Amino acid sequence: MIARLGFPFPYGVHGGEAFAFQEDDDCARLPYRLVTEVETIRYVGMHTQLPVARIYVVDNDPSNPVGATYTLQQYLEGDVLAERWFPLSADDHTQILQAIGAAYGQILALKFDAFGSLSSHTAKDPIGPFSPPLATVFRSHDLADVGPWPASEPFAPLMALATREVSWLNDVSGRTFFKAMRQKLQPAEDSDQALNACIALAEGWLKIIPHLSSLFPLPTSAQRPTLSHADFHFGNILVSRKKPTELTGIVDWEFSSVLPLWCCSTIPSILVDIGDTYETDPVHRKEKARWREVFGKAVVEACPDADIIYEPRDKVTQASLRGLRLLFSLIVESTTLTSPLTGIQQHLTEIRECMTLAHGHEYGIQATDETISVFSSYV
């Protein structure tokens, strides 16, 4: 048995006074985040064959005698796959990727009637309020709309996050944090210009998101609610010490939520092709392509309706998926906090190109062009 404790990140220690208020905010969110993590683990344990820990004790009160939220849970035997991966043979790689892909396919095969986060593993309607993704924890404002949202509203979580972004960036605390972060990460840029650019971008999302269904057409099956493991990488996958091709655990379900299938479908980061600049070994690059193929086929075998995500056959679907993922990275991930404005501008250009390839509706394209124009005026 092991204890898993929840503490707010020491923002003040690492970032200075401008970041200190984040600790109280993060602490306030810990109780519900723990609830969703525990209920997700229990739900997955009940509805799949995945190796997840049993939860014995839960205390989500940060003011308890321990001074932290915590769980007591089963200790899962095994080694972290990230530490065992490269010494393995090609055949071993194939076997473990098939096992991981089958496991991830079981996650994607879970079907729900709403978008949000799991708040019960036994209720008829297990979906509760939305717990925002990991990459958005820096935003001090709570969501004005936390759902849950019906399956007919696949872009409601994005709208809630974009709405929060506008409020956050227009608030003193958000501006202070944003500018301090940008000065640390992009010291060559004018932080005031960056702030104005990102406010314009966030306000633009509110005009673009209502048109996403017509801008990036996808089948209904690709937008159904399913479970997202927010941090599915080799550091959170355990394998047998004696036989490393056997999966013994999937851990760290914090920040999991129920989102559209297209949004939840992913591949572990070690399999990603990171582009010509960094993929300088053609042999290794070819092997990574094989790894992705093995993983994707295993996912689809366990979750057949994921084939349109992992094996898109037409250019419209490919463009829609590409555009939505780029847009998701700008709205949900820390791209606007960390990336140079020119990099964000490039993302916007690619999103616009995807709209053309996907034969997007003119009204959404017009809103996108206006947003890009305003943003670019600050670059």
C-alpha positions in Angstrom: 0.0 0.0 0.0 1.2 3.5 -0.7 0.0 7.0 0.2 -0.6 9.7 -2.4 -0.7 13.2 -1.0 -1.9 16.3 -2.7 -0.1 19.7 -2.2 -0.4 22.9 -4.1 2.6 23.7 -6.2 4.9 26.2 -4.4 4.4 28.9 -7.0 5.6 31.7 -4.7 8.9 29.9 -4.0 9.6 29.3 -7.7 8.1 32.3 -9.3 8.1 35.2 -6.8 5.4 37.4 -5.5 3.4 37.5 -8.7 2.9 33.8 -8.5 2.2 33.4 -4.8 -1.6 33.7 -4.9 -1.7 30.6 -7.2 -1.0 28.4 -4.2 -4.2 29.2 -2.4 -6.1 28.9 -5.7 -4.6 25.5 -6.4 -5.2 24.3 -2.9 -8.9 25.2 -3.3 -9.2 23.0 -6.3 -7.4 19.9 -4.8 -10.5 18.4 -3.1 -12.6 18.0 -6.2 -9.6 17.0 -8.3 -9.0 14.2 -5.9 -12.6 13.1 -6.1 -12.5 13.0 -9.9 -9.2 11.1 -9.8 -10.4 8.5 -7.3 -13.8 8.0 -9.1 -12.0 7.7 -12.5 -9.7 5.0 -11.1 -12.6 3.1 -9.6 -14.7 3.4 -12.8 -11.9 2.2 -15.0 -11.3 -0.7 -12.6 -15.0 -1.7 -12.8 -15.5 -1.3 -16.5 -12.2 -2.3 -18.1 -9.5 -4.9 -17.7 -6.8 -2.3 -17.1 -4.3 -2.7 -14.2 -5.3 0.2 -11.9 -4.8 0.6 -8.2 -7.4 -0.2 -5.6 -8.3 2.8 -3.5 -8.6 2.0 0.3 -8.9 5.4 2.0 -9.7 8.9 0.7 -9.5 12.2 2.5 -10.1 15.3 0.4 -10.0 17.8 3.2 -6.7 19.8 3.0 -7.2 20.9 6.7 -7.1 17.4 8.0 -4.3 16.4 10.5 -2.1 15.4 7.7 -2.3 18.8 6.2 -3.0 17.6 2.7 -5.6 15.7 0.6 -4.5 12.1 0.3 -5.4 8.5 -0.7 -4.1 5.2 0.5 -4.0 2.8 -2.4 -2.7 -0.4 -3.7 1.0 -0.5 -4.6 1.4 -1.7 -8.2 4.4 -3.8 -8.9 6.6 -3.0 -11.9 9.1 -0.7 -13.5 8.4 2.6 -15.2 8.3 1.8 -18.9 10.3 5.0 -19.8 13.3 3.5 -17.9 13.0 0.1 -19.7 12.1 1.1 -23.2 15.4 1.6 -25.1 17.3 -1.5 -24.1 14.3 -3.6 -25.3 14.4 -5.4 -28.7 12.3 -4.6 -31.7 10.1 -7.6 -30.9 9.7 -6.5 -27.3 8.7 -3.0 -28.5 6.0 -4.5 -30.7 4.6 -6.6 -27.9 4.5 -3.8 -25.3 3.0 -1.3 -27.8 0.3 -3.8 -28.7 -0.5 -4.2 -24.9 -0.4 -0.4 -24.4 -2.5 0.2 -27.5 -5.1 -2.4 -26.4 -5.2 -0.7 -23.0 -5.7 2.7 -24.4 -8.4 1.4 -26.8 -10.3 0.1 -23.7 -10.2 3.6 -22.3 -11.5 5.1 -25.5 -14.2 2.4 -25.8 -15.8 3.8 -22.7 -19.0 5.6 -23.6 -20.8 8.3 -21.7 -23.9 10.6 -22.2 -22.2 13.8 -21.2 -19.0 15.8 -21.1 -17.4 16.7 -17.8 -15.5 14.7 -15.2 -16.3 11.5 -13.4 -17.7 12.2 -10.0 -19.1 8.7 -9.3 -18.2 5.2 -10.3 -21.5 3.6 -9.4 -24.2 6.2 -10.3 -26.4 5.9 -13.3 -25.2 9.3 -14.4 -21.5 9.3 -13.4 -20.5 12.6 -15.0 -20.2 15.6 -12.8 -18.7 19.1 -13.1 -15.7 19.5 -15.3 -12.3 19.5 -13.7 -10.1 21.6 -16.0 -7.1 20.0 -17.8 -3.6 19.9 -16.4 -2.2 22.6 -18.7 -4.8 25.2 -17.5 -3.9 25.0 -13.7 -2.1 28.3 -14.0 -5.4 30.1 -14.6 -6.5 31.5 -11.2 -10.2 32.0 -12.2 -12.7 29.3 -11.8 -14.8 28.3 -14.8 -18.1 30.1 -14.9 -19.7 27.1 -16.6 -18.5 23.7 -15.3 -21.1 21.5 -16.9 -21.7 18.7 -17.3 -22.8 19.2 -20.9 -24.9 16.9 -23.0 -23.3 14.7 -25.7 -24.8 17.1 -28.3 -22.5 19.9 -27.2 -19.0 18.5 -27.9 -17.4 22.0 -28.0 -18.9 23.2 -24.7 -15.7 22.4 -22.7 -13.7 24.5 -25.1 -16.1 27.4 -24.9 -16.0 27.2 -21.0 -12.2 27.3 -21.1 -12.0 30.1 -23.7 -14.6 32.2 -21.7 -12.4 31.7 -18.5 -9.3 32.8 -20.5 -10.9 36.1 -21.4 -11.9 36.8 -17.8 -8.6 35.7 -16.5 -6.5 37.9 -18.9 -8.7 40.9 -18.2 -8.3 40.6 -14.4 -5.4 42.1 -12.5 -4.2 38.7 -11.1 -4.3 37.1 -14.6 -2.5 40.0 -16.2 0.2 40.1 -13.5 0.8 36.3 -13.8 0.7 36.3 -17.6 3.2 39.2 -17.9 5.6 37.7 -15.3 5.5 34.3 -17.0 6.1 35.8 -20.4 9.0 37.9 -19.2 10.6 34.7 -17.8 10.1 32.6 -20.9 10.1 35.2 -23.7 12.3 38.0 -22.4 12.9 39.4 -25.9 9.2 40.2 -26.4 7.2 43.1 -25.1 5.0 41.5 -22.4 2.3 44.2 -22.8 2.1 43.5 -26.5 1.9 39.8 -25.8 -0.9 40.3 -23.3 -2.9 42.4 -25.8 -2.4 39.8 -28.5 -3.5 36.9 -26.3 -6.6 38.8 -25.1 -7.5 39.4 -28.8 -7.0 35.7 -29.5 -9.1 34.6 -26.5 -11.9 36.9 -27.5 -11.6 35.5 -31.1 -12.1 32.0 -29.8 -15.6 33.0 -28.5 -16.6 33.9 -32.0 -14.9 30.8 -33.7 -15.9 28.0 -31.4 -19.7 28.2 -32.2 -18.7 27.4 -35.8 -16.4 24.5 -35.2 -18.8 21.8 -36.3 -19.1 23.4 -39.7 -15.4 24.4 -39.9 -14.1 21.0 -39.1 -16.7 18.3 -40.0 -16.3 15.0 -38.4 -18.7 12.0 -38.0 -20.8 12.0 -34.8 -18.9 8.9 -33.6 -15.7 10.9 -33.5 -17.2 13.5 -31.2 -18.9 11.1 -28.7 -17.9 11.6 -25.0 -15.2 9.3 -23.8 -12.5 9.3 -21.1 -9.3 11.2 -21.5 -6.2 10.2 -19.5 -4.6 13.6 -19.4 -1.0 12.3 -19.0 -0.7 9.1 -21.0 3.0 8.7 -21.4 5.7 6.0 -20.7 6.4 7.6 -17.3 2.9 6.7 -16.1 3.0 3.1 -17.5 4.4 0.2 -15.4 5.7 -3.0 -16.8 6.7 -6.3 -15.3 10.3 -6.4 -13.9 10.8 -9.9 -15.1 8.9 -9.6 -18.4 8.8 -6.0 -19.5 6.4 -6.7 -22.4 3.6 -7.2 -19.8 1.7 -4.2 -18.6 1.3 -4.1 -14.8 -0.1 -0.6 -14.2 -1.4 2.7 -15.5 -1.1 5.5 -13.0 -1.7 9.2 -12.5 -5.3 9.7 -13.4 -5.4 13.2 -12.0 -6.9 15.7 -14.4 -8.8 13.0 -16.3 -12.0 14.2 -17.8 -14.7 13.2 -20.4 -14.1 14.9 -23.7 -14.8 14.2 -27.4 -13.2 11.1 -28.9 -11.1 13.1 -31.3 -9.7 15.1 -28.4 -8.9 12.0 -26.2 -7.2 10.0 -28.9 -3.4 10.4 -28.5 -0.1 8.6 -28.7 2.6 8.4 -26.1 5.0 11.3 -26.6 8.0 9.0 -27.2 6.3 7.8 -30.4 5.7 11.3 -31.8 7.6 12.4 -34.9 9.1 15.8 -33.8 10.0 17.1 -37.3 12.9 17.4 -39.6 15.0 19.6 -37.3 15.2 17.0 -34.6 14.5 13.7 -36.3 18.0 13.4 -37.8 18.4 9.6 -37.8 16.3 8.2 -40.7 16.5 4.7 -39.4 15.2 5.6 -36.0 12.5 7.9 -37.6 11.3 5.0 -39.7 11.2 2.8 -36.5 9.1 5.4 -34.7 6.6 5.4 -37.6 6.4 1.6 -37.2 5.8 2.1 -33.4 2.9 4.5 -34.1 1.4 2.0 -36.6 1.5 -0.9 -34.1 0.1 1.3 -31.3 -2.7 2.7 -33.5 -3.8 -0.7 -34.8 -4.0 -2.1 -31.3 -6.1 0.9 -30.2 -8.5 0.5 -33.1 -8.8 -3.3 -32.5 -10.0 -2.5 -29.0 -12.1 0.5 -30.0 -13.2 0.2 -33.6 -14.8 3.6 -33.9 -11.3 5.2 -33.2 -10.2 4.1 -36.7 -11.3 7.5 -38.1 -8.9 9.1 -35.6 -5.9 6.9 -36.0 -6.4 5.9 -39.7 -8.2 8.9 -41.4 -8.8 8.0 -45.0 -9.9 11.2 -46.6 -8.4 14.7 -46.8 -11.3 16.5 -45.2 -11.1 14.3 -42.1 -7.4 14.7 -41.9 -7.6 18.4 -42.1 -10.4 18.6 -39.6 -8.4 16.5 -37.0 -5.3 18.5 -37.6 -7.1 21.8 -37.3 -9.0 20.8 -34.1 -5.8 19.5 -32.4 -3.9 22.7 -33.2 -6.8 24.8 -31.9 -7.1 22.6 -28.8 -3.4 23.2 -28.1 -3.9 27.0 -28.2 -7.0 27.0 -26.0 -6.2 24.3 -23.5 -2.5 23.9 -23.3 0.1 26.4 -22.2 1.0 27.5 -25.7 -0.1 31.1 -25.2 1.8 31.4 -22.0 5.0 29.8 -23.2 5.4 30.1 -27.0 6.7 33.1 -28.9 4.1 35.2 -30.6 5.5 34.2 -34.0 5.0 30.5 -33.1 1.4 31.1 -32.1 0.9 33.0 -35.3 2.2 30.0 -37.3 -0.3 27.8 -35.4 -3.1 30.1 -36.4 -2.0 30.1 -40.1 -2.0 26.3 -40.1 -5.5 26.2 -38.5 -6.7 28.5 -41.2 -5.2 26.3 -43.9 -7.0 23.3 -42.4 -10.3 25.2 -42.6 -9.8 25.6 -46.3 -8.9 21.9 -46.8 -11.9 20.9 -44.7 -14.2 23.1 -46.7 -15.2 25.1 -43.6 -18.2 27.3 -43.5 -17.6 31.0 -44.6 -18.9 32.5 -41.3 -16.4 30.6 -39.2 -13.7 31.4 -41.7 -14.5 35.1 -41.6 -14.3 35.1 -37.7 -11.0 33.3 -37.9 -9.5 35.7 -40.4 -10.6 38.7 -38.2 -9.0 37.0 -35.2 -5.7 36.3 -37.0 -5.6 39.9 -38.3 -6.0 41.4 -34.9 -3.6 39.0 -33.3 -1.0 39.6 -36.0 -1.1 43.4 -35.5 0.7 42.8 -32.2 3.4 40.5 -33.6 
